[in-house]
Amino acid sequence: MINKRLLVKNLLAHNDENSFYDKKRFIAIGHKEGKAKFLKHVCALANSNPKNHSFIVIGVEDGDNALVGVDFFDDSKIQNLVNAYLENPPLISYENIPFPHLPEGKVIGLVTIKSNGRVCSLKKNIWKYYGGSVFFREGSISMPKAYDIELKDINSEVVATIEQHARNNIELTLDGVIDFINNRHKDLESNYKVFKEQFVVCWAGLAKKVKSKTYLSRVDIELINEQVKLFYSTLDEVIVDYNEDSFTITEYVRLGLGKSQKYYPLEEVKIIFEDKGTYQIQGQMIFDPPKYDTKTLHHIFNTNNALLMKLEKGLVLRAAEKTDLAQLPATYLICFFNGFEEAKDQMEKARTFLKRTDQKIYNSLKETLRILRKVKYN
């Protein structure tokens, strides 16, 4: 099993950006330009590495390789994005790698790309890139190529060496479990479970019983062997279930208008551990959003828009308006799921104002946009 934290360190320590490895300060696949650039790099790395893995490390300063981190990126549907835009798409995964010195909630993103052995190209136009374009890596740059297109295996040996140096051991696993329980989450109820005598899953959270169900909030779940965060959120609530072969995370979203709030299941993620020392992650979207009266939602939508306008102009909010502002991310989300498509644009617009106005509401907005992204890619 590969320890992904060691893998990131080895990539940064021994290699500048090259034909099998790229690094980014951040990616912005919620916007057309950011999505297009990300797909270009995935395409180029897949074509330049037809028989081995290639990687993108996210949350790293370009100049000095300083690890600054990015927000936890819970996007199990990123393969769907790649499949939608790339011909002969590679297998792709995005993993969140914790590092001790990063602030709470910040991780290093690791994108792993595995070519299917055929030439990868864009299916359709996106931003300034045309459908049919083929990209390759030339040094540290992803470049288009229109002739002499041939897949060459030149990196397999060096990538295999890097991955071998990142293999796990018992000491690293034990250190990871002790650090998770005793240091990082000493104020929370923490648990661990060993699967197939090889894999260790740790989880922590605040337990809350609602009727017959126990929900966890402030949740952190990690696969310790590989130093990968499986789930992290200070706001959402989950139910954890497991048996000898699998570990299941069911994520819930608390939605409603006013005092009428209810838990709605959003997604179920199951990690299945196998006897041969491997595991697979299966995700299923199970969200059925609540429906409300259109007239009521028109009123709420217009109220939210008026609040944003006041924030944009720098006006002081009244006490009642501050209460409405705290509910703005959730109510915009309800509006979106009830046919108000422009609610998403308004949430994106609210980012700048809320970030400098109220950090707690800003964090709630980020979580809300994460939910939208998950539903969209599904």
Protein Blocks (a to p, Z undefined) as FASTA:
>chain_A
ZZfklmmmmmmmmoccdfkbccdfbdcfkbmklmmmmmmmmmmmmmmmmmbccdddehia
fklopaebpaddddfklmmmmmmmpghiacddddddddfklcehiacdddddddehiacd
dfbdchjbcehiacddehjaccddfehiacddfklmmmmmmmmmmpccfklmmmmmmmmm
mmmmmmbccddddehhlaccddddddddehjbccdehiacddfklopafbdcfkbccddd
ddfkbccddddddedehjbccdddfbdcdddddfkopacdddddfbdcddddfklmmmmm
mmmmmmmmmmmnopacdfklmmmmmmmmmmmmmmmmnopamlmmmmmmmmmmmmmmomml
mmmmmmmmmmmmmmmmZZ
